[in-house]
Amino acid sequence: PAPPIRVLIYGQSITAQAWTWRMMNNVQQRYPGRQWAVENRSIGGHLAEYLVSTAEADLYPFHPDLLIFQAYGDTNAYRQLVKAVRERTTADILLMNDHYAGWDSLDLPGIGEWDGEILPEIARTNGACLADIRTPWKQYLLDNRFPILALLADWIHPNFAGQNLIQALMMSYVAGPAFSPSPDPYQCGRARRIKLPAEAASSGEWRLTFQGNRVAARLAAEPGFARILVDGQPPSAQRT
């Protein structure tokens, strides 16, 4: 049940909408007893080239276990940000591609260079999951004979019906299938669980050499305390 699962939703105005909170509330209800730390730090109007800078304060210090990300803007900046997330955190990365906006056409192929080549390559290179909402979004419009603007409040932002559609499509990625036995997120290719050796209990001191950017210490249930130093200094003295 501990430590809490840290989820960060990041991007622009599309991920700043209320559907993200409804989605995460749904996820939390599916896993009773789990602790969660969910934040949405999306910034409306900030293209990828600006999010590269704001991520220094918003994203990396939060050390998410799961990052849900969508943004428009410069391709190279988008690539740079996702690469930095992989290098500087142990997060699972969920990249959401773009829904149909007012400038799109249902008469043209829905998967262009960005959705068909560049974004899948960014996801593949950085071990991220790509949530394709664009393909089923188009199919939903065609099946119901809706114009593109039927799901939009303006030229780009989803209205209430559009938000409900995004939420439903994203839930299939966020909730995920049930595994038995459940996988240990702290014992995988990017993180590992280390048990305090028995001799450390008798000596009262243990030194751990590691390469990484986050350590979560879990003490035993019995009353007690521990003094933890990183490079000889308290964690509060570290820059991040």
N, C-alpha and C positions, 0 to 999 in steps of 0.2 A: 504493500500500500504506500510505500514511500521510497525515494523522494517523489515530489509531485511531477507529473508530466508537463513539461514546459512547451507551450504552443505559441508561436508568433505568426500573426497574419500581417503581411507587409505588401506594399504596393502603392496604388493610387486610389482614385475615388471609387473604382469598381469594387475593390476589396475593402473599402471603408464603409460599404453599405450594410444595412441591418441583416442581410442574409447570412453573413459570416457568423454573427452571434447566435442566430437561430440554429445554424448548422452545428456549432460547437456545443450549444446546450443539448442538442439531440445526441451528440456523441457522448457527452458526459453522462447522460441518462442511461446509455447502453452499458456503461461500465461502473455500476454503483460500488462505492467503497474506495475508488481510486481518488487520489488527490490531483488537482489540476492547477496550473498557473497559465492562464490564457490571456494574451494581450493582443490588441489590434493597434498597430502603430502606423497604419497606412496614412499617406499624406496626399490629399487631393491635389491634382495638378502637377505633381512632381514626376517628371519623366525619369527614365532609368539613369540618365546622366547626372541627375541631381540626387537620386537615391543612393548612388555610389558613395556620396559624401555623407548623407544623413545616416546611412547604415553604420557608420563608425560609432555613433552614439545610440542609435535605436536598436540595431540588430545584434552585432557581435557581443556586446557586454551582456545581453540577455541570455545567451547560450541556450537557444531553443533545442528541444528534442525533436520538434517538428516545425519546419518553416513552410507556410503556404504563401506563395508569391505569384503576383501577376503585375506586369507593368508594360507600358508603351515606351517608345523612345529609341535611343541609339542602340543598335544591335551590339556593338562592341562594349558599351557600358553594361548592358544586360549580362553579357557573357562574363565580364570582369567581376560583377557582383556575385553571380552564382559560383564562380571559381573561388572567390574569397570565402564564401560561406563554407564550401567544402574544405578549404585549407585551414580555416580558423575555428570551426565548430565541428561537433559530431552529429549535427542535425540530419534527420531525414528531410529531404527537400521535395516538396510537391509543387511543380510548376503548372500553373493554369494558363492554357492558351486563350485566345481572344474570342468572345462571342461575336455574333453578327451585329455590326453597327450600321448607321444610316448610309454610310458611303459604300457599303458592300452591295453585291447583286446576287440574287438567288439564281440568275441565269448563267452565272460564271462558275467555274470550279471553285469550291470552297476552300481548298487547301493550296495556298500559294507557297512561295519560297520560304517565308518565315515559319509558317505552321508545318510545312511538309519537309523542310530540310534543316533550316538553321536551328529552330527551337528543339527538335528531336536530337540533333547533334549535341547541343548544349546539355540536354538532360543525360544523354548517353555518356558523354565525356566526364561528367561530374557525378555519376551514379545517382541521378535524381529520377523521380517519377513524373511523367508528363500526363497531366489530366486533360484529356481532349474533350472539351465541352463544345467546341465549334461544330464538329461533325453532327452530333445529335441535335444541336440547336437548329441547324439548317433543316434537318429531317423533320423536326417538330413543326417548323414553319410550313414546310411543304405538305406534310400530312394533314395539317389543319387548314391549309390554304390561307395562311395569314400573310400579310405583308410584313416586311422587316420591322417597320415601326410599331407593330402591334405589341411587341414586348419591350418597347423603349419609352422612357419618359421624355426623352429629347432625342438628339442625334446619336447619343452613345450610351447613356446611363439606363440600365434596365429599370422598368417600372416594377410594380409589385408582382405581377405575373412573371416577368422576366427574372426577378430575384428568386422567386419560388422555383423556377426551372433550373437556375444555376445551383441553388441549394440541393435540389434533388440529384443533379448530375454529379456534384462534388461529393455527396455523401457516399457514393459508391467507391470513391477513392479514400476518403478520410476514415470511414467506419471500417472498411476492409472486411475480409472473411475471418471466421473464427479458426484458430489453429489449436490443435491438441497434440502434445502439450503446448502451452503458450510459450512463445519465444521470449528470451530474456534480452531486453533492449540494452542492458548494460554488460552484455557478453556477446559482442558481435565483432565485425571487422573494424569498426571505428571506436569501440569502447570495450573495456574489459573490467571484470569484477575481481578484486583482490581481497582475499581473506587475511586478516591479521594473524601472523604465525603464533603458535603457542608460546615460543620463547620470548616474544615481545611482551606478553602478559606478565611474565615473571620478571623481566628486566625493567619494565616500565618505559622502555624507549624503543622506537622503531623508525628507521630511515628508509624512505621509499624514493628510488630514483626513477623518474618517468619522463616521457616526452609527450607533451600535450598542452592543453589550455584549460582544463577543468578537472577538479577532483571533488567528489562528494563523499564525505566521511559519515558513516552511520555507526553510532555508538550502540553498545548493548543496552538492553532494557533496564538493567540495574542502575541505581543512582551512581553518578560519577562524573568525571570531567576529563577533558584532554586538552593539552596545549599544542596547537598546530602551527608550524612555521613553514614558510615557503622560501627556499634559498636563505634560510636563517632569519627571515623577517616575518612578522605577522601578516596574514592575508590582506589586512586593511592597508598595508604599506605598498601593496602591488599597484601598478598603474591601471590594470584592468582585472 
